[in-house]
Amino acid sequence: MNSKYLALILVLATAVVAFGDSHFSEETVKAHMKELSERGLNRAIVVGIINPEGKRYFYEGTFREGDTRKVNARTIFEISSLTQVFTGLLAAQLIDKGEFDWDTPAAQYLPEDIKLPKFEENEITLGHLLEHTSGLPKLPANLQPASRLNPLADYTREALVEFLGGFELKEAAGKSFKISRIGYGLVGSALEQQTGETFEALVKSRIGDPLDMENTTIELNEVQRYNLARGHQGQTQSPLWDMPAFAGSGALRSDARDMLQFLGANLGLIESSFLPVLKKTHETRLRSEKNNMAVATGWVVLNSNDSPLLYRSGLSGGHSSFAGFRKDTNTGVVVLSNSASSVEYFGLYLLDSEKFKLKEFVPMIEVSDADLRQYPGVFQLPNGFRILFYMQEGHLTVQFEQSARYRLQPVAEDTFYHPKLKTNLIFQKNPKGFIDKVNFKQGEEELTAVRIRI
């Protein structure tokens, strides 16, 4: 398919929450969350904040369409790449015990059938995998998903072994930083090989149980499935991602309460027997002077207001997540959503509202239900590509052929903003006042779709 077819911030003077250098009003946070939900950008969203005074939570939205339950601190979300801070901690625990070594070739910790590529005589070490400098790509070239909604579900360990056996490094490991889901997946495999336990069991026994994190897991029990916020791409529901070959890189699910326990342990606010090891995962491994960013073990490090801010975010086919903390303000923040729309900017704002800003929105106008009902129908582009407009939960929704549904935002008369395409869809009326066309811009090209069905 040809790819071309494919502000509101309320600031009130009351209830100001102050965490060191970060000052924001509670009303601002609540209003922003409500705006995200009402615009269909984030179906539901949970914010958790921990500091020496305790924990605070903010909630907005429901589990899914037709489910009136409001999300809360025990609602479970997919955390995707945020999993890697747990993988990094497990590796650091083994390094602390002398069972792993940062500079040892990673192949020594992996099953014999997994052959890692070399560049000349330079081998990929465990440290290269942990700091994303292995030279391995983000995903394997032989990934051919049966379903785009769950793209890693049918990718087997045997397929990964085959890919690694034929992959050639372009330079020695350690030369370049490149995010690799494969790399942290291999760290997960090394952990399993070294301990004889599954990655999920390791997370539970060595992190979850000591910190009372009962909902941080991969496989969900009956109660956890009931408390799972169903994932969404726009308004289309999405399944959880399964990743049998990449568990260590993004397979975990969790809730806001568990994540605040974890952040509290990193800050020393929650008692932990492995605090010294946690502190080692905060140490900078790589630094980029270009964007004032560094990499720790599993964490990204920003030099926020001359004080390190550590964070990690995740994004899957239906969920988004953020967890981060600042030691100077002794504050940790988690943001979880059941929509594939990044919440990283929101988490950074909550940790440092002076440096980071909230997303600004295109102002919307009021449109009555009666007026909205003139737009639904099927429209077709000259090449036969179809676009469906219909009503959903009192809003005008659009679905481009073979893609997810998105709620449109009314911004002017007969004009609606598409949040994914970031363009206006402008409906045209014929002389009789009937909507018969819709115009929109894709890149530099103006496109017109003609209505073929009401």
WOMO-V535708 format. One record per run of one state. SS is the DSSP state (a for helix, b for strand, c for the rest). FROM is the first residue (numbers start at 0). TO is the last residue. If there is no record, write none. Layout:
ss:SS from:FROM to:TO
ss:SS from:FROM to:TO
//
This chain:
ss:c from:0 to:14
ss:b from:15 to:18
ss:c from:19 to:20
ss:b from:21 to:24
ss:a from:25 to:37
ss:c from:38 to:42
ss:b from:43 to:50
ss:c from:51 to:52
ss:b from:53 to:63
ss:c from:64 to:65
ss:b from:66 to:69
ss:c from:70 to:74
ss:b from:75 to:77
ss:c from:78 to:78
ss:a from:79 to:95
ss:c from:96 to:103
ss:b from:104 to:104
ss:a from:105 to:108
ss:c from:109 to:117
ss:b from:118 to:118
ss:c from:119 to:120
ss:b from:121 to:121
ss:c from:122 to:123
ss:b from:124 to:124
ss:a from:125 to:129
ss:c from:130 to:146
ss:a from:147 to:149
ss:c from:150 to:155
ss:a from:156 to:165
ss:c from:166 to:179
ss:a from:180 to:194
ss:c from:195 to:197
ss:a from:198 to:207
ss:c from:208 to:215
ss:b from:216 to:216
ss:c from:217 to:220
ss:a from:221 to:225
ss:c from:226 to:226
ss:b from:227 to:227
ss:c from:228 to:229
ss:b from:230 to:232
ss:c from:233 to:234
ss:b from:235 to:237
ss:c from:238 to:245
ss:a from:246 to:249
ss:c from:250 to:251
ss:b from:252 to:254
ss:a from:255 to:266
ss:c from:267 to:273
ss:a from:274 to:280
ss:c from:281 to:284
ss:b from:285 to:287
ss:c from:288 to:291
ss:b from:292 to:294
ss:c from:295 to:298
ss:b from:299 to:303
ss:c from:304 to:305
ss:b from:306 to:314
ss:c from:315 to:318
ss:b from:319 to:325
ss:c from:326 to:329
ss:b from:330 to:336
ss:c from:337 to:342
ss:a from:343 to:350
ss:c from:351 to:367
ss:a from:368 to:371
ss:c from:372 to:375
ss:b from:376 to:379
ss:c from:380 to:384
ss:b from:385 to:391
ss:c from:392 to:393
ss:b from:394 to:399
ss:c from:400 to:403
ss:b from:404 to:411
ss:c from:412 to:413
ss:b from:414 to:417
ss:c from:418 to:421
ss:b from:422 to:428
ss:c from:429 to:433
ss:b from:434 to:441
ss:c from:442 to:443
ss:b from:444 to:452
ss:c from:453 to:453
//
